[in-house]
Structure formats: C-alpha cells, structure tokens
Amino acid sequence: MARPLWKGYITFGLVNVPIELHTAVRDRRPRFRLLHSKDLSPISMERVCQKDGRPVAWDDLVKGYEVEPGSFIAVTEDDFKTAAVERSHSIDIRDFVPADDIDPRYWDTPYLTAPAKGGESTYALLAAALEKSGRAGIAKYVMRERQHLAAVRGVDGQLLLSTLRFHDDFVKIERGRTSAPSSSKELSLAVQLIEGLKSEWDPTRYTDDYVKALMKVIEAKADGAKPTKGTVPARRATNVVDLAERLRQSLEAAKSRSAGSREASVVPRAQVSQRSKTEKRTSKATRTKSAAHAPRRARKRAAA
C-alpha cells in the first residue's frame, strides 16, 4: 500500500481507533508543459520584480497580503505559527448525524482509511456501527497546517473520511434572481420524464471520454501517425418553443427507448409461437424424409 498521508486516531467518547489516511482519488488527466514552438524546448518561469524588472531569488521572497489596492504587508512564518490551531494526531468526532441529511454541496474530497496495527477490531466495529446506523461522524482535524471539517462514514466495512466545506465558504445568491415556478402541467410532465429515465446508481457507467480520446491523439502523435478527428453527431434543430411540448416530446422519446430495450431482451409471444410452429413443421418433414429412406438403407445393408 502507498505511503499514508496522515497517521493518527479517530476518537469518539473514550474510544480511540488508530488509523492511516490514504488518498481515495487520483487525477488521471494528462499533464502539459509550456514549450518553445521553434525547438520544443521547455520554458523556465522566472520570478521578476514588477518594480525594477529584475529576477528575484527564492531566498528573497516573502508572502504578502494586499490590504488595499497596491498596498501590501508581509506575513512571516511566525505570524502563521501564531494563528495556527494546535496540531494533534486526532480526528475528534463531535456529533453523529444522518448521512443523508448532509447537503451535497458540503462534500469535498474523499479519503480512504486503513486500521493501524493493533486497531483492527475497533476499526471494524466502528465501520459496522456507522454503516448500520446510516449516520456519519462529524469531526475536525489538522493536516498540512490547516484545520479541516470531515465526515466519517462506514462503507463496505471500511471507514471513509470525506472533508466537508465550512458553511462560511458558500457564496450567497440573492433570491431575486430565481424565476417563477413552472405550471402544474409542466411540473407533472417533468416528473414523468425523470421517472421514465430513472435507474440505479452505477458509477462505472460514466467515464471521462475526453481524456481517453486525448490520450489516443497523444499516443498516435508519439508513434508518428496522423491522428484522425472524431465526429460528434449534430443535434437536430427544433422549432418547438413551448416548454410543455418539449417535455412531452422528451417523454415520448424516453418511452420509445424503454420499449425498444424491453423488446430486445424479451421475444414477443407471437414470434415464439410462430417459431415453434416452424420448428414443428421442420421436425415433421425431417421424420417423413427419414422414414422414406429407411427401406432403401435396409436393402443396402442386406446386400452388403
């Protein structure tokens, strides 16, 4: 297993669960560098002072905060230490809330956890208890000089930790920007359309097609071949401007797709009956033909 990002304890009440924190997602998008177009040489970025136009060494750089346009103050390492919360190796669960009650906007980055040596049984117990209760443990912890809000859940016998956004991070939108609600007719059609397209959640059905196509182009160029351009089917233009009519047409299309998939998986009864009759006629003809040739075969065997 890869090196853990963090080691510590999940604590609730008087119970400590030793864990390791591992990354749960990875960025699979290709990385690019800036090159000189003439000879494809990598470009180095220089740190240049905007006042005198000269390059600045790393040792001469400080972090600054712009208090007003064009006016800065320097923030030193001592300032960061003064403001830093107390570092600890503990993820302290403060509350257990229904996981389904957490607004999806709060979910941020997921992390996998693994039990540290000696904590396997306690780890399994907490994971099973959280999964059975349907609740998430809300906790705070410090990692990489920052305090994080997190939710700990039990998923398939494992503890999954997901960082949460703080309430103050959200941008408030004025209510006046929302449009008037649709009519009951349009709402009913929209709900029917949703019901017609509903299915079970399966994340494996959705992949990043752009990354796959881009990597094919890159690999083709690396092999010296000329990549072929893909084609995207054009959408048919429509003159429909009535929202209810658009919803009705979408609903009819959804029903057609659903009926087509059922017909592909289930053979119609009439077709089965016709196939059965055909098989019976073929079988009867085969038996008749076989009976007609039986005496001839018998005479051949007798002659032999």
N, C-alpha and C positions, 0 to 999 in steps of 0.2 A: 504494500500500500504506500501511496505517496506520503511525503513528509507532512505532518499536520500543520495547519495554520495557527492553531492555538491549543493549549492544554490547560485544563482546569477542572472545575466541578460545577455540576448543576445542583443547586441546593433548593429544597423546599421543606419547610418545617425544620426538623432536626436531622433530616436525611441528606447525605452528600453522595452524589453519583459522579465518580471520576470519568471524564470523557476526553476525547480528542475531536477537534473540529477540522473538517476537510471541505474543500470546495465541492459544490454539487453541480455546477455548470461550467462549461468552458466555451470560450469564444472561438468558433471554428471558421470565422471569416478570414480570408487571406490578408496578410499584412503587406503594405506597399511602402516604398521609399521614394523620395524625390531624386531624380537623376538629371544629369546634363543631357539635353536632347542630341547634342552633336556626337558624343562618345559614350553615352550611357554610364558615366562615372557618378558615384554617389555624391550628394551635395552635403556639405557640413554647414550647420547653422551656427552663426556667431552671435554672441551677446554684445550688442553695441549700445553704448550710452547715447540717449537721444539728445543730450546737451552738447557734447563735444564730438560725437560721431566716432569715438574710438572703441575697440573691443575691450571687454571687461572680463577679468579672470574670475573663476568661481569663488576664490577666497575673498574677493571684494564685493560679493553680492550679499544683500540683506533682504528680508521680507518686509514689505511695507503695506500700509493700509491708507487708502485715499479718503481723507476725512471730508474733503470738498474738492471740486474740480481743480486739478493741478496742484493740490496741496497734500503732501504725504507725511506720515510718521513711520519710523522704523519700529518693527516688532521683533524683539530678540528672543532667543531660546529661553531666557529667564522669565520673560513675560508669558510664554506658553506654559512653562512649569508652574507659574503662579496660578494660572487659570485652570490647569489640568485637574480633573477629578482624580480621586485616589485610585491608583491602579490595584487591581486584585485579579485573582485567577478563579473568580466565582461568578457563575450565572445565577443570580438570585431570583427565583420565581416569586412574584408578589401576589398574583391572582391566577385563578383558573377560570377561564371564560369559555362559553360555547364557541368553537372554532368557526362555525357557520355565521356567527354574528359579527365577525371582523369584516369591515368594509374592504372589498378587493383593492381599493386604492391604497390601502396601507401596506400591502405586501410588497416587499422589496427583493432581497437576494436570499435564496435558499442555501443552506449548508448541511452537509451530511455529518453525522456524529458517529463515533465508534467508542465502545467502552474501553477504558484504560484497564491495565492489568489489575485484577483483584476486584473490579467493579461490575463484572458481567451479570451477576444475578440481580443486583439492584437496578442496573440499566434496563434489563429485560422486564423487570416488574414495573418500572415507571412507564416504559413504552406501551406495555399491555394495558395498564390502567388508563393512560391518556386515550388510547385508541378505543377502548371500550366505553369510556365516558363521553367521547366526542368533544372533549374540551382541549384547550391549548393553554399552556402555562405562559403568562406574560412576565418577562424578565428584563433586567438591564445588565449590561456587562461592558467592560472596557477592552478594546482591541485596537492596536496601532494608534495609540494616543487619543482615541475617540470613544465616546460613550455611545452605545447602541441600545435601541429598544428591540426586543425579539419576542417571537412566539415559538414555543417548543411543543411539537405535536408527535403523536405516535402514528407511524405509517409502516404497515407491514412488518411489525416487530422491531422497528428501528426508530430512534429519536431523530426527527428532522427539525432543525432550527432555521427559522426564517427571520431575517431582520425586518423590522417594521419602520415605516416613516413616522416621524413625530407629527402630531396634529398641527403644529406651527409651520410645517413645511408646505402645507397646501395653499394654493392661490385661491382667494375668494373671488367668485364670479357674481356680478350683480344679477339679481333676479329679473330685472327688466329686460334682459337680452333673450329670455326664453320666449318661444312663440306660443300662440294659443293652442289648447289641446284640440286634437282631431275630433271629428264627429263620431258618434257611437257606431255608425255603419263602417267607417274606415277602420276604427279600432277593432271591430269584430273581424273584419277581413284580415287585418294584420296579425291578430291572434291565430286565426285559422292557418295563415301562411306559416307562422312559426311552428304550429303543431304539425303541419304537413312535412316540414323539413327537420323535425326533431330526431335525434339519435343519441346513442350512448357516447359518453366522452371517451375518446381513444386518441391520446396524443401522438401515437405512431402514424396516424393518418396524415399528419401535417408536417411537411418538410420544407426546408429553405431551397426552393428550386433555383433561385438566382445564384446562390453560392455554387451549386452543382454545375450550372451552366457556365459560370465564370471560370471555374477550375478546369472545365473541359477546354475552354478557349486558351487558357494559360498553358495547359499541358500540350495542346496542339501546336502553339507557337514555339514552345520549348523543343518540340520534336521536329520543327522545321516545316510543319504542314500549315496550310492556309485554313483557318477556322471558318466553318460555314455559319451563316447568320440564321438564327432561329426565326420562326414565323409565329405571330400571335394572331389568332382568329379575330377579325374585326367584329365589333358589336353591330347588330342591325339597328339602323335608325328607326325611331318611333315618333309618331306624331301625337301620341296619347299625352294629354296634359292633365287629365283628371286623376287624382291620386287613388280614388276608389277603383277606377277602371284598371289602373296599373297593378294594384294589389290583386284584383280579380284575375287578371291575366297571369300574374305570377303564381297564384294559387292553382290555376288550371294546369300550368306547366309543371308544377310540383306534383300534382295528382297524376299527370301523364308519366312522369319519371318513375313514380312509385308503382304505377300499374305495370309499366314495362319491366321493372325489376322482378315483380311477382310472376309475370308470365315467363320470364327467363328461368326462374327457379322451379316453377310448378307446371307440368304438362297438362294442358286442358283435358277435361274428361272426354269430350268428343274425339279429340285426337287419339287418346288412349284407346277408346272403343274402336275407332277406325283401324288403328294399328293392330289391335287384337284380331279383328276380322280378317285383315290381310294376312296375318301370320297363320290363322286357321286355314285359309284357302291354300296358302303355300304348302302348309304341312300336309293337307289332304291330297294335293296334287302330287307331292313327293311320294306319299304312300301308294297312290294309284300307279304311278310310274314304276315304283319298285316292285309292286305285285305283278305288273305286266311283264317285267323282265325276269321274274323269279323262275318260270319253267325253262326259259332259254338257258339260264345259268345252271339249272339242274341237269339239262341234257348234255351240256358241255362237260360237267363233272363226271356224268355217267360214261360219256365217250372216252374220257381220259382214263 
